Amino acid sequence: MSVLKTAVFPSPASVVPNADERAMISFIGARAFLLEAPGLFDLPNQRRIWALSRLLALREDVAEVVPGMTNLLVILKETPDAPDAVVAGLQDEWRRARGIDLAGREIEIAVTYGGEHATDLAALCDLSGLSDREVVRIHHEGTYRVFALGSAPGFGYLHGLDPRIHMPRKTVPSLNMARGCVTIGGMQTGVAVLTGPNGWNSIGFADLTMFDPAAASPAVMAPGDIVRFRPERIEL
């Protein structure tokens, strides 16, 4: 059984931005703009995305903001007459953005490593040159940060995976990966929310409902949370 622990972290703190780097901004339809942070896929950039998301959500011309993994989708209420001016304005906001560190919880998830659901553990061992026990140890010793939710309701994209066990997503997805599979996709890890097609690589299983639409807080994870995996069983 998985265990969920709650611990409130300190209030958001300011982080000085690097104003020299420009964001990449793309048009997504007539009213939407995708802002992608330059540089590394890291926590400082994600903190600036969180800060910019809060700021833009207060604007009267903005219908919705959707923060992602070091990127932000901004949807306007109306099609702008001067989209280039919108791009320039977003670029200015990015330069001024001071990162915040979201207050969050500490979540511990019990995992069965190996076993019937670890369909990709052997391939990860082949890729990394590590034994299955080394892969499991490296994964559960990590401390992960929820950068964003997406892909499926309640699915948390977790940053902090040790580079030794990075593994590219599959070119041909598994057609029926089980809900609860603990997965690795590139430099991220996560827990599958739904049973179905999945391009990530499964190394274990967590018996925890990650999303319950009937609950007061449907998603177990939220951006800013700290996640740790605890090996409940190891079946290698």
Secondary structure as GFF3:
##gff-version 3
##sequence-region A 1 236
A	DSSP	beta_strand	24	28	.	.	.	ID=ss1
A	DSSP	beta_strand	32	36	.	.	.	ID=ss2
A	DSSP	alpha_helix	43	57	.	.	.	ID=ss3
A	DSSP	beta_strand	62	67	.	.	.	ID=ss4
A	DSSP	beta_strand	71	76	.	.	.	ID=ss5
A	DSSP	alpha_helix	83	96	.	.	.	ID=ss6
A	DSSP	beta_strand	106	114	.	.	.	ID=ss7
A	DSSP	alpha_helix	121	128	.	.	.	ID=ss8
A	DSSP	alpha_helix	132	141	.	.	.	ID=ss9
A	DSSP	beta_strand	144	149	.	.	.	ID=ss10
A	DSSP	beta_strand	156	159	.	.	.	ID=ss11
A	DSSP	three_ten_helix	163	165	.	.	.	ID=ss12
A	DSSP	beta_strand	174	177	.	.	.	ID=ss13
A	DSSP	beta_strand	181	185	.	.	.	ID=ss14
A	DSSP	beta_strand	188	191	.	.	.	ID=ss15
A	DSSP	beta_strand	196	198	.	.	.	ID=ss16
A	DSSP	beta_strand	201	205	.	.	.	ID=ss17
A	DSSP	beta_strand	226	235	.	.	.	ID=ss18
###
